Amino acid sequence: MSNFEFENLIVNIPDYPEPGVIFKDITPLLADPQGLAAAIDQISDHFMKAGITKVVGAEARGFLVGAPVAYRLGAGFVPARKPGKLPREVYSQEYALEYGTDELQVHKDSMGPDDKVLIVDDLVATGGTAVATAKLIEQTGAKIVGFSFILELCYLNPREEIAKEYPQEVYTLIDVH
């Protein structure tokens, strides 16, 4: 399945959520059994020998990709949630958005120094969520092994933003230039 045509399952939605933006809708890929399987398999296969013990996915679409990747890797899945969603003690990481800030949290006992972590999300645009997720993982003492995304908006230079602080590999299935 390494030559799967993922691009055919991504729908461009012009002027969403605001004029001038072309939204990349991955829900057709998620709804397609072969497309979903190929995406999960390719990400998992790429990191199969990395010794991953935990996969972290940011709310909400990171859950859709991260959980099945964790299953395939024989690793645990850790959701990075928005504030107020986790019932026990948490680590928190605030990050900048285009208009304001947001925050992600993980349970303090979700991972630790013996864990090797893969950060997974559906899409990377500016890299801000990925960097915030990495900073959150650092608070637990776990080691970040890499980042993986179904879709990368290369024209926004997310790899440059991630590489400012994290030299780990960034692996994507679809590069949008």
N, C-alpha and C positions, 0 to 999 in steps of 0.2 A: 504493500500500500504506500510505498514511499513516493510514488508519483501521483498521488491523489490530487485532483483539481479543486482545492479548497476555494479558490477565488470564485468559482461558479456558484458557491453556496453563500456568498456574502452579498447582501443587498445594500446598495447606496441609496440613502434617503437624503435628498437635497433640502437645505434650509431647516434642518432639525438638529438640535433643539432651538436654534436661532438662525436668522438669515446669514448666508455665507458659509455655514458649516455643512459638510457632507457627512452624515452619520453612517457609520459602518455597522450594519445590523447582522450579527452572527447567529440570530435565532434560527434561520433556515439551516445552517450548518449543524446546530444542536439538534434540530428536528430530524435530520437525515441520519438514519442508522449507520450507513457506511461512512459518512462524513464525520460523525461524532467518534466512531470507533477509530478511524484513521488519525484524527487529531490526538486523541488520548494515547493511542499506541505510539505515535511518532514522538510525542513529548516523553512518554515513559521510556521508550526504547533508548532515546538519546541519553537519559540519565540513569539507566538501569545499573550500571557498574560504579556509580558514584557513592554508594553506601548511604543513600538518603534514608533518614529515620523519620523525618517529619516533612510534610508538605503544608505550606501556609498559603491560603487564598484569602484575598480581601473581599469584604462584603460588596456586592452580593454576587456578581457574576464570577468572581474568582472561586466561589464555592462550586459552581457548575463544572469547572475544569479541574480544580484542585483535588476534589474528593475522589473522582475516578482515577486520577493520576496516582494519588496516594495508594489506592487499592492495588493498582497495577505494580507499583514499586514495593509493595509489602510494607508500607510506611503508615504512620498515623497522619490524620488530617487535623490541622489547627485552623479554625476560622478566625480571621482578624475582623472584628466586629465594630460597628459604630457604637458610640457611648451609650451606656444604659442597657445594653443587650445581654451582657454576661453577668451571672449572679454572684460570682466569687471575686476575690482580690484580683486586680488586673494591673498590667503595665499599659501605659497610654503613650501615644505619639501623635502630636498635632502636626499638620502639614498645610501648606498654602495651596489654595485653589485660585482660579482666575479672579473670583470675586469673594474673598474671605478665606476662611480656614475650615478644615475638617479634622477629624480625629479617628484613629483606629485603636483598638484595644485587644489584648489577648489575656487569657487567664495566666496568672503568675506561675502556676504549676503545669502549664501546657507543654513546656520543653525546657531543656537546661543544657549545661556545658557538654554533655555527652551526645547531644543531637546534632545531626548534619541536615540542614534545611534547604529545601527547594521552594522558592517563591513562584507561584503560578497565578496568572490572571488571564482573562480573555483577551485583553487589549492593553497595549502600552502606548500612551500618547506623549506626554511630556516627561514621564518617568517619576513624577512626584509621588504617586501612590506607591510605586515600587520602592523608592528610597525610604519613604515613611515606614513601609512594612519591614524593610531591612533594619532600620533603626529600632523598631519595636522588637524584632528578633534579637538584636544585640543586647537589649535590656535583660533578656533571659539567660544570656551567656552562651546560647547555641551558636554553632558555626554555619554561616551562609555558604552554600555550595554553588548556587546559581539561580538564575531567573529564567522563566519560560512564559511565553505568551503565544496565543494563537495568531494575533494580528499586531503588527508594529507600524505605527504611523511615522515612518522614517523622516519625513519632511519636518517633523517637530523635534528631531534630534534627541530622542529619549535615551539612547545609549550613551551619549555625551553626558547627560545629566546623571545617569546611574554611575558611570565610570569616574565621576568626580570624587566619589566616596567608596565605590565598590568595584574592584577589578574582576570580580567573578564573571563567569560566562553568562551572556544573554542569548538565549535560543528562541527563535520565533519560526512559525510555520509560514506566515504570509507577510511579506514586506510591502508596504504601500508607500510609493515614492511620489 
